[in-house]
Amino acid sequence: MASLLKDALEQVGQLHKTDDDLIDRLNHRFTVILLVIFSAFVSTKQFIGEPISCWTPAHFSGAQIGYTNSICWLKGTYYLAAEQQRIPQRAENNEFRIAYYQYVPYMLLVMAGLFYIPHMFWRNVGRHIGFDLRSIIQNMRKDSNITINQVALQLHVALQYNSLKNIVYRGKPVNRLLEKFQRSYRYRKINKLL
């Protein structure tokens, strides 16, 4: 638990180094941390302590009490008011049934994973295609007059350049094709616009 808190605090200290905004950080950091903490809290009671304690007659032995609690945990229970004189029949007790959801800790962990997957996908895809969001944001800050068309051209050139850079023919990168692309009229025209 201490290492989880330490990791969370280290990541909070790195907020200014990311290329995402506050909402993204809330989704992939703080929400994930909270869901994991809630899952740990719920599963601690479920796996370490007694998850449920049902009423049993006083003459039950320890094994009988354990068996009764296991049945209550697996099958669910129903509420019986103290002033009620008789135990309801099987058909009558459905309206008072209390269901316990043993899968809640697992669902919380799945939700934490689902909140983290988009961040992981964005980071890995950006790394593989050479899409550098930080440089684009810095360029946007430098030139506040940059148009959407210029940004689209810059992205197009970066993606085309990086897709050519990753082409390998017989174990060697295709550098000549890259050089030819850089010398092309279209590449020079795009660079003049930027």
N, C-alpha and C positions, 0 to 999 in steps of 0.2 A: 504494500500500500504506500509505503514511503517512497519507493522508487517511482511509482505511478505519479505521485504528487510532484516529485522532483522533475520528472520528464515534462509534466504539464507546465510547471513554472519555467522551465528552460524554453519551452515553445512560446510561452507568453512573452518572454524576453526577446524573441526573434520576430515579433510582429512587424517591425519596420523593414525587414529584409525580404519580404515576400512580394510577389507580383499579383496578389489578389486583394480584394477589398474586404471591408469589415464583415459583410454578410457571408462571403465565402469562408472567412476565418471562423465565424460563428458556426457555420455548418460543419466544416471539416475538422475543427479542433474542439471547440467548447461543447458542442452538442455530442460529439463522440465521447469526450471525457465524461460528461454527465451521464450518458447512457451506460457507459461501462461501470461507473460508480454505482448507479442505481441497480444494475444487474448484480454487482458484487454484494450490495446490501441485501437484495431480495434472496439471492442464492445462499448467503451466509445463514440466514434463518432456515432455509429449506434443507441444506445439506449438513450443517454443523449442529444446530439445535433441533428442537422438536418442531416440525412444521405445523403441527396441529395438536390440540389437546381436547379430546372429546369427553363428554360426561360418561362416566362408567359407574356401575354400582360399587359400593364400598367393599363387597366381598370378592371382587375380581383380584386375581394375582397379577404380578408384574408382567408376565407373559400375555395374559388376557388383555390387560390395558394396552400393551404394545400392539397386539393384534387388532384391537378395536380402533386405535389411532391410525393404524395402517389402512384399515377398511374405510375409515372416515376420509382419509387423505386421498385415496384412490377413487372412491365412489361419490364423494360429496356428502353433504349433510343437509339437514333441514332444521329450521328454527322451531323451537317448541317453547312457548311462553310458560312461565312458572305457574300461572293460574289455570292453565289448560289441564283438564281432568284426565284426558285419555290421549294415547298416542294415535295420531291419524293413520288411516289405512294407506296402503301403497298408492292408490289413485288420488287420495286427498293431499298427500304431502308434496306434490309437484309445485304448488303455488308458494310454498315456503322453502323450496330447495335453495341451498347456497352452494354455488359451484366454486371450486378452487382451481386455479389455472397453474398447473405445475410447470408449464412451458414458458412462463413470463420471463425468467432470466435469459433463456435462449433467444426469445424474440427481441429482447432489449439488445443483446449482442448482435443479432442480425440487423437490427435497425442502425446500430452504431457502424457496422460495416457498410450498410447502404449509404450512410451519410459520408463515409470516407472514400468510397469508390470513385465518385466523380473527380475529386481532387487528384487521386492517384492516376486516373486515366488522363486527365488534362496534363499533368506533369510529365508522364511518360510519353504521350503522343507528341507533345511539344518538343521534348528532347530528341525524339527520333526523326521528326521531319524538319528540325532546324528552325522551328518557329520560336523566336525569342521575343516574348511579350515585353520583357523589361526594356529592350532597346526600342521597341515601337512606342512604348509609353514615354520614354525619355525623349525620343524625337518629337512626339506630340507636344510635350511640355516646352521644348525649345522653340518650335515653330507653332505658335497658337493659330496661325493663319493657314495651316495645312488643310487641304481639302480631303474629302472622303475618297475622291478618285485617286489622289496621290497615295493615300494609305493603301487603297486596294492594289495599286500598281506595285507598291513596295512589297506587300504580302505576296502578290503573284510572282514577282521576281525572286523573292526569297524561297518560296516553295519550289519554283522551277529549278533554281540553282541547286538547292539541296537534294531534289530528286535526281538531278543529273550527277551530283557528287557521289551519291550512293550506288550508282550503277557500276557493276564490276563485270569485266569481260575476261574470261579465262584467268581469274585470280588477280587481275590488275585493274585499278581504277581507270575509268575512261577519261583521262585528263584532256586529250585532244578535243573531245566533244565539248567539254567544259570551256576550253579556250575559244573554240569556235563560237559558242554561244555568247561569250563575253565580248567578242569582236563584232558580233552581229549588230545590225542597224537598230533593231528593236531594243536591245539591251542598252545601247548608248542613248537612245531617245528617252528611255525610261529614267536613266540616271540623270539626264539633263533636267527632267521635270522635278526630280527630287533635289 
